[in-house]
Amino acid sequence: MISRQLGLTTVEIAIVLVLIGLLLGGVLKGQELIFNSKVKATYHLVQSTSAAFKFYQEHYGALPGDDPQATMHFPANPPPTNGNGDGILAYGNCSVPGTVTENCTALYDLRLAGLIGGTYTQPLNSPFGGAAFPAAGNSQMASVGFGSKPILQFDPSTLTQRAARAIDTAFDDGNPNSGNWRCVGLGAAGYDVSTSDLLVAGYCGMTL
């Protein structure tokens, strides 16, 4: 009996390679869809926070967090912290437990007003990971011309320049130094997306 030679024919190898290519293509397409959904979710987070800020200002006559009568508006436990009413949100890192700066208490004011979900002064969750928190007139974004405008600021430790550029291109002017979406620390050259894992060298934020 002639023994059957084992191994793959050229046709079989070609079929295997095609199947591998299809699988890789599907994985890459899926990753791109997830990335694009996070870009859209980031914009929607800004828009929903903006709507909450505007509602609060219309009904309580002050920025959340900067409201000098917050304790009168919301008899809560723990009680909110009154702001000084200067139109600026004193800046602090909302991820640090016990932080009571105005940009963090802004989140608590919004939650007491029933405008956003979450707990106490904990920051919002960025779709790309890490924290997102409001600010106005803070030092990180002042250098790119936001001044005292309320913004939503994103944690740079999880936001890549590729992601920042995608958000800017999709929902603003594509320039990190102008428009409603801006980033600190990129310089005149703008975004560097030579590697998608390169972290933004500073903060990015969008006006509320």
DRENDO-1510 file (C-alpha; in Angstrom, 1 decimal, always signed):
<recs>
REC; n; res; u; v; w
REC; 1; MET; +0.0; +0.0; +0.0 .
REC; 2; ILE; +1.3; +3.4; -1.0 .
REC; 3; SER; +1.4; +5.7; +2.1 .
REC; 4; ARG; -0.4; +9.0; +1.8 .
REC; 5; GLN; +1.9; +12.0; +2.0 .
REC; 6; LEU; +0.8; +14.3; +4.8 .
REC; 7; GLY; +0.9; +18.1; +4.5 .
REC; 8; LEU; -1.0; +21.1; +3.0 .
REC; 9; THR; -1.4; +21.7; -0.7 .
REC; 10; THR; -0.9; +25.2; -2.2 .
REC; 11; VAL; -4.6; +25.6; -2.4 .
REC; 12; GLU; -5.1; +24.7; +1.2 .
REC; 13; ILE; -2.4; +27.1; +2.3 .
REC; 14; ALA; -4.0; +29.9; +0.3 .
REC; 15; ILE; -7.4; +29.2; +1.9 .
REC; 16; VAL; -5.8; +29.3; +5.4 .
REC; 17; LEU; -4.1; +32.6; +4.6 .
REC; 18; VAL; -7.4; +34.1; +3.3 .
REC; 19; LEU; -9.2; +33.1; +6.4 .
REC; 20; ILE; -6.4; +34.6; +8.6 .
REC; 21; GLY; -6.6; +37.8; +6.6 .
REC; 22; LEU; -10.4; +38.0; +7.0 .
REC; 23; LEU; -10.1; +37.4; +10.8 .
REC; 24; LEU; -7.4; +40.1; +11.1 .
REC; 25; GLY; -9.5; +42.5; +9.0 .
REC; 26; GLY; -12.5; +41.9; +11.2 .
REC; 27; VAL; -10.5; +42.5; +14.4 .
REC; 28; LEU; -9.0; +45.8; +13.0 .
REC; 29; LYS; -12.4; +46.9; +11.8 .
REC; 30; GLY; -13.9; +46.2; +15.2 .
REC; 31; GLN; -11.2; +48.2; +16.9 .
REC; 32; GLU; -11.8; +51.1; +14.6 .
REC; 33; LEU; -15.5; +51.0; +15.4 .
REC; 34; ILE; -14.8; +51.0; +19.1 .
REC; 35; PHE; -12.4; +53.9; +18.7 .
REC; 36; ASN; -15.0; +55.9; +16.7 .
REC; 37; SER; -17.7; +55.2; +19.3 .
REC; 38; LYS; -15.5; +56.5; +22.0 .
REC; 39; VAL; -14.9; +59.7; +20.0 .
REC; 40; LYS; -18.6; +60.2; +19.7 .
REC; 41; ALA; -19.2; +59.4; +23.3 .
REC; 42; THR; -16.6; +62.0; +24.4 .
REC; 43; TYR; -18.5; +64.7; +22.4 .
REC; 44; HIS; -21.9; +63.5; +23.9 .
REC; 45; LEU; -20.4; +63.7; +27.4 .
REC; 46; VAL; -19.4; +67.3; +26.8 .
REC; 47; GLN; -22.8; +68.1; +25.4 .
REC; 48; SER; -24.7; +66.5; +28.2 .
REC; 49; THR; -22.5; +68.2; +30.8 .
REC; 50; SER; -22.9; +71.5; +29.0 .
REC; 51; ALA; -26.7; +71.2; +29.1 .
REC; 52; ALA; -26.5; +70.4; +32.9 .
REC; 53; PHE; -24.3; +73.5; +33.4 .
REC; 54; LYS; -26.7; +75.8; +31.5 .
REC; 55; PHE; -29.8; +74.5; +33.3 .
REC; 56; TYR; -28.1; +75.0; +36.6 .
REC; 57; GLN; -27.1; +78.6; +35.8 .
REC; 58; GLU; -30.6; +79.4; +34.5 .
REC; 59; HIS; -32.3; +78.1; +37.6 .
REC; 60; TYR; -29.9; +79.0; +40.4 .
REC; 61; GLY; -28.2; +82.1; +38.9 .
REC; 62; ALA; -24.6; +80.8; +39.3 .
REC; 63; LEU; -22.1; +78.3; +38.0 .
REC; 64; PRO; -22.3; +75.0; +39.8 .
REC; 65; GLY; -19.5; +74.8; +42.3 .
REC; 66; ASP; -19.2; +78.6; +42.3 .
REC; 67; ASP; -22.7; +79.0; +43.7 .
REC; 68; PRO; -22.5; +81.0; +47.0 .
REC; 69; GLN; -26.0; +79.8; +48.0 .
REC; 70; ALA; -25.5; +76.1; +47.3 .
REC; 71; THR; -26.2; +75.1; +51.0 .
REC; 72; MET; -29.5; +77.0; +50.8 .
REC; 73; HIS; -30.5; +75.3; +47.6 .
REC; 74; PHE; -29.6; +71.8; +48.7 .
REC; 75; PRO; -30.1; +70.6; +52.3 .
REC; 76; ALA; -28.0; +67.4; +51.8 .
REC; 77; ASN; -25.7; +65.2; +53.8 .
REC; 78; PRO; -22.9; +65.8; +53.3 .
REC; 79; PRO; -23.8; +69.4; +52.6 .
REC; 80; PRO; -22.5; +71.1; +49.5 .
REC; 81; THR; -19.8; +73.7; +49.8 .
REC; 82; ASN; -20.7; +77.3; +48.9 .
REC; 83; GLY; -18.6; +78.9; +46.2 .
REC; 84; ASN; -17.4; +82.5; +46.2 .
REC; 85; GLY; -19.5; +83.6; +43.2 .
REC; 86; ASP; -16.6; +85.0; +41.2 .
REC; 87; GLY; -17.5; +83.2; +38.0 .
REC; 88; ILE; -14.4; +81.0; +38.1 .
REC; 89; LEU; -14.1; +77.4; +39.3 .
REC; 90; ALA; -11.1; +77.1; +41.5 .
REC; 91; TYR; -9.1; +74.2; +40.1 .
REC; 92; GLY; -8.3; +70.9; +41.9 .
REC; 93; ASN; -7.8; +67.2; +41.0 .
REC; 94; CYS; -11.2; +65.7; +41.5 .
REC; 95; SER; -9.7; +62.2; +41.5 .
REC; 96; VAL; -8.1; +62.9; +44.9 .
REC; 97; PRO; -10.4; +61.9; +47.8 .
REC; 98; GLY; -11.4; +64.8; +50.0 .
REC; 99; THR; -10.9; +67.4; +47.3 .
REC; 100; VAL; -13.3; +70.3; +47.9 .
REC; 101; THR; -12.2; +72.8; +45.2 .
REC; 102; GLU; -15.0; +74.4; +43.2 .
REC; 103; ASN; -14.5; +72.5; +40.0 .
REC; 104; CYS; -15.1; +69.3; +42.0 .
REC; 105; THR; -18.0; +70.5; +44.1 .
REC; 106; ALA; -19.5; +71.6; +40.8 .
REC; 107; LEU; -20.2; +67.9; +40.1 .
REC; 108; TYR; -21.8; +67.5; +43.5 .
REC; 109; ASP; -24.0; +70.6; +42.9 .
REC; 110; LEU; -25.1; +69.1; +39.6 .
REC; 111; ARG; -25.8; +65.8; +41.2 .
REC; 112; LEU; -27.9; +67.4; +44.0 .
REC; 113; ALA; -29.9; +69.2; +41.3 .
REC; 114; GLY; -30.5; +65.8; +39.6 .
REC; 115; LEU; -28.8; +66.8; +36.4 .
REC; 116; ILE; -26.0; +64.2; +36.3 .
REC; 117; GLY; -25.4; +60.8; +37.8 .
REC; 118; GLY; -22.5; +59.7; +40.0 .
REC; 119; THR; -21.4; +60.1; +43.6 .
REC; 120; TYR; -20.5; +63.2; +45.5 .
REC; 121; THR; -17.5; +65.0; +43.9 .
REC; 122; GLN; -16.1; +62.1; +42.0 .
REC; 123; PRO; -15.1; +63.0; +38.4 .
REC; 124; LEU; -16.9; +61.9; +35.3 .
REC; 125; ASN; -15.7; +58.9; +33.4 .
REC; 126; SER; -14.0; +59.7; +30.1 .
REC; 127; PRO; -14.9; +57.3; +27.3 .
REC; 128; PHE; -11.2; +56.8; +26.7 .
REC; 129; GLY; -10.6; +56.0; +30.4 .
REC; 130; GLY; -9.5; +58.2; +33.2 .
REC; 131; ALA; -11.3; +61.2; +34.6 .
REC; 132; ALA; -13.2; +64.2; +33.1 .
REC; 133; PHE; -14.0; +67.2; +35.2 .
REC; 134; PRO; -15.3; +70.7; +34.8 .
REC; 135; ALA; -13.0; +73.8; +35.0 .
REC; 136; ALA; -13.2; +77.5; +34.4 .
REC; 137; GLY; -10.3; +79.9; +34.5 .
REC; 138; ASN; -7.9; +77.3; +35.6 .
REC; 139; SER; -4.1; +77.4; +34.9 .
REC; 140; GLN; -4.0; +74.3; +32.6 .
REC; 141; MET; -6.2; +75.7; +29.9 .
REC; 142; ALA; -5.6; +79.4; +30.3 .
REC; 143; SER; -2.6; +79.3; +28.0 .
REC; 144; VAL; -4.8; +78.3; +25.0 .
REC; 145; GLY; -7.2; +81.2; +25.3 .
REC; 146; PHE; -10.2; +79.6; +27.1 .
REC; 147; GLY; -10.0; +82.3; +29.8 .
REC; 148; SER; -12.7; +81.8; +32.4 .
REC; 149; LYS; -15.1; +79.9; +30.1 .
REC; 150; PRO; -16.5; +76.7; +31.7 .
REC; 151; ILE; -14.9; +73.6; +30.0 .
REC; 152; LEU; -14.8; +69.9; +30.5 .
REC; 153; GLN; -11.2; +68.8; +30.9 .
REC; 154; PHE; -9.9; +65.3; +30.3 .
REC; 155; ASP; -7.2; +63.3; +32.0 .
REC; 156; PRO; -4.0; +63.3; +29.9 .
REC; 157; SER; -2.8; +60.0; +31.2 .
REC; 158; THR; -5.4; +58.1; +29.1 .
REC; 159; LEU; -6.1; +60.4; +26.1 .
REC; 160; THR; -3.7; +59.8; +23.2 .
REC; 161; GLN; -3.0; +62.5; +20.6 .
REC; 162; ARG; -4.7; +60.3; +18.0 .
REC; 163; ALA; -7.8; +60.3; +20.1 .
REC; 164; ALA; -7.6; +64.1; +20.7 .
REC; 165; ARG; -7.1; +64.8; +17.0 .
REC; 166; ALA; -10.1; +62.6; +16.1 .
REC; 167; ILE; -12.3; +64.5; +18.5 .
REC; 168; ASP; -11.0; +67.8; +17.3 .
REC; 169; THR; -11.5; +66.9; +13.6 .
REC; 170; ALA; -14.9; +65.4; +14.0 .
REC; 171; PHE; -16.5; +68.1; +16.2 .
REC; 172; ASP; -14.3; +71.2; +16.0 .
REC; 173; ASP; -11.7; +72.8; +13.7 .
REC; 174; GLY; -8.9; +70.2; +13.9 .
REC; 175; ASN; -6.5; +72.7; +15.5 .
REC; 176; PRO; -5.5; +72.1; +19.1 .
REC; 177; ASN; -4.9; +75.8; +19.6 .
REC; 178; SER; -8.2; +77.2; +18.5 .
REC; 179; GLY; -11.9; +76.5; +18.5 .
REC; 180; ASN; -14.0; +74.8; +21.2 .
REC; 181; TRP; -11.7; +71.8; +21.7 .
REC; 182; ARG; -8.1; +72.8; +22.7 .
REC; 183; CYS; -5.1; +71.1; +24.1 .
REC; 184; VAL; -2.2; +72.4; +26.3 .
REC; 185; GLY; +1.4; +71.4; +25.7 .
REC; 186; LEU; +1.3; +70.3; +22.0 .
REC; 187; GLY; +3.1; +73.4; +20.6 .
REC; 188; ALA; +2.7; +75.1; +17.2 .
REC; 189; ALA; +3.2; +71.8; +15.3 .
REC; 190; GLY; -0.1; +70.5; +16.7 .
REC; 191; TYR; -0.9; +66.8; +17.1 .
REC; 192; ASP; +1.7; +64.2; +16.6 .
REC; 193; VAL; +0.1; +60.9; +15.7 .
REC; 194; SER; +3.2; +59.1; +14.6 .
REC; 195; THR; +2.3; +56.6; +17.4 .
REC; 196; SER; -1.2; +56.2; +18.6 .
REC; 197; ASP; +0.1; +55.5; +22.1 .
REC; 198; LEU; +1.8; +58.8; +22.5 .
REC; 199; LEU; +0.1; +60.6; +25.4 .
REC; 200; VAL; -1.1; +64.1; +25.2 .
REC; 201; ALA; +1.6; +66.3; +26.7 .
REC; 202; GLY; -0.9; +68.3; +28.8 .
REC; 203; TYR; -4.7; +68.6; +29.1 .
REC; 204; CYS; -7.4; +68.7; +26.5 .
REC; 205; GLY; -10.8; +70.3; +27.1 .
REC; 206; MET; -13.9; +71.5; +25.3 .
REC; 207; THR; -16.1; +74.5; +26.2 .
REC; 208; LEU; -19.4; +73.8; +27.9 .
</recs>
